[in-house]
Every structure is written in C-alpha cells, then in structure tokens.
Amino acid sequence: MKDKVKVLHLVTEPTRFRLLELLTQRHYCVRVLAIRLGISESAVSQHLSMLKKYGIVTSKRIGYQTHYMVNRALIADALQEMMQLVSDPVVDAEPEEKCSCEFMPECIRQEGTRKKGK
C-alpha cells in the first residue's frame, strides 16, 4: 500500500506527469525529453531517477543512449487501488446525522455555537 501511495505521489507531480505522458507515446532518451519538456537534461535525469527508483520507468541501452519506458502495469495497479477506494459505497454517510467520531464532544459544542450565532 505504501509503495502505491508513493507511485501516485510521484506520477502526479506536474513535470513528472508530462514526462510520463511523453514516455507513454514511445521511449525516449534524456536529451529528447529535456528538449520536449523545455528543462535541463540534469532535471530530467533527476526526475527519471526518482521514477526508476520505484519502478515506474525502466531503461534500456540503445547504442550510446539510455532510453526510458513507462511501467504501465505498476501505474495501472496503483490507480486501480485508488479507484477501488473511491468507488466503494460509504456506509451510513448521511450528512445530516450527528457526529459519531472520536471527537464527538467537540463537534456537538461547535454545532451548538453555530446555532447560537445564527
């Protein structure tokens, strides 16, 4: 679970998201990614290093260049788990019900002060 949260966190950072968008189209080397993203090659390398650390991207040496590819299955697995969380029906989630959490006394006090302020 922890790794899936990390995967979702890493892929939602804007630059890494754009980088992954490019890599889903085809594999690229750092130089091409830097040009297409309009950032330095070292910045691309740092982002790829993080993505590679968690297996989000893989690499393959082609000639003198290292090309990067997306591990689609890993991202799909993390997204599927997130979709399961948000698609499960919430039990007893009526917004008009009284508070039933561990902070119920505070909720009741706040509710009482809101009514007085009206």
QUIPEQUI-V719340 format. One record per run of one state. SS is the DSSP state (a for helix, b for strand, c for the rest). FROM is the first residue (numbers start at 1). LEN is the number of residues. If there is no record, write none. Layout:
SS|FROM|LEN / SS|FROM|LEN
This chain:
c|1|1 / a|2|10 / c|12|2 / a|14|12 / c|26|2 / b|28|2 / a|30|8 / c|38|3 / a|41|13 / c|54|3 / b|57|6 / c|63|2 / b|65|6 / c|71|1 / a|72|16 / c|88|16 / a|104|14 / c|118|1
